[in-house]
Amino acid sequence: MSFTHVNSRKREVAQIETAGSDHRDDALDVGAEGYADASIQKENQAVLASDESKIIQRKYLRKLDFIICPTISFLYFFEYLDRGNVANAKLYGLDKGHDTSSGGVGPGKQSLSATQWEVVIMLFYVGLILFQVPGCIGYRLVSPSKWIAFSVCFWCITSILQDVATNYASLLVCRVFLGAFEGLFGTGILYYLSLWYHRTELGLKVFWYLGPTAVAGAFGGLIAYGVGHIKQSTPQWKWLFLIEALPGFCLGLFCLYWLPDRPMKNSRFKGKYQEIAVARYHAETVDRTGPIQRKHVIWAIRDWKLYAQGMVAE
């Protein structure tokens, strides 16, 4: 089956997707598990099975991998870097008294107690966990490239704002918001990848996303070592937050231009590659839920697996 033969069907499906949400599920004949109707899947699978489309699909996947995989790897690299740099900042006097040469957040010349420091670390994860579900909803309601840029830029801004923290309370506020913005970004990446890749392809793509964790830990120490050699009147822990957050902020802005949104809208592909993107999208699944409803949020909040995953992951 050629691309031309199914163009009219694709236009019809596209029109259905942009129609009112009241008729979306019925028009697309979506099954109870969220996958496209068998006739839609078979039609698009036939398109992808032709010799011509296999060649184009390989080129398309190489382009898609080049766009998405390195980008999400670098994003998670900077996320993990900004998440853990508070420990290195402590080595340079973040926990010391504000009236000392380190210019820390402790009261007067007193350092933060061990309990206070544990609260600083813990509150980050409070914001992270509480905002993971809203983060997934955001990917559904907003263009993914804009949502990613928003969350990345604002967590970097929050990380930089730790430089102006003058007391314990202001540092706690920064840590909560840092966790919140990272929560808005992180969990929904899996949904974003599922828009572009089939289930059999997702395992390797998730590795691309989570792989930089160990690298970020190593680089965090190296960057902190280099920052320790900066001889300025500004405390070194402030340089650390600034140096590690600025590249992530620039990358977040770049995502507005670089990352595609969805195969059916702002995909960054044209011609045959766009047809392959749409065919792959409908060959397996559709984005079926339509507008977010209150019952969807209630279902998520009541799902015990959500909290079990959060406890295991964190």
Secondary structure by P-SEA (a helix, b strand, c coil): cccccaaaaaaaaaaaaacccccccccccccccccccaaaaaaaaaaaacaaaaaaaaaaaaaaaaccaaaaaaaaaaaaaaacaaaaaaaacccccccccccccccccccccaaaaaaaaaaaaaaaaaaaaaaaaaaaaccaaaaaaaaaaaaaaaaaaccccccaaaaaaaaaaaaaaaaacccaaaaaaaacccccaaaaaaaaaacaaaaaaaaaaaaaaaaaaccccccaaaaaaaaacaaaaaaaaaaaccccccccccccccaaaaaaaaaaaacccccccccccaaaaaaaaacaaaaaaaaaac
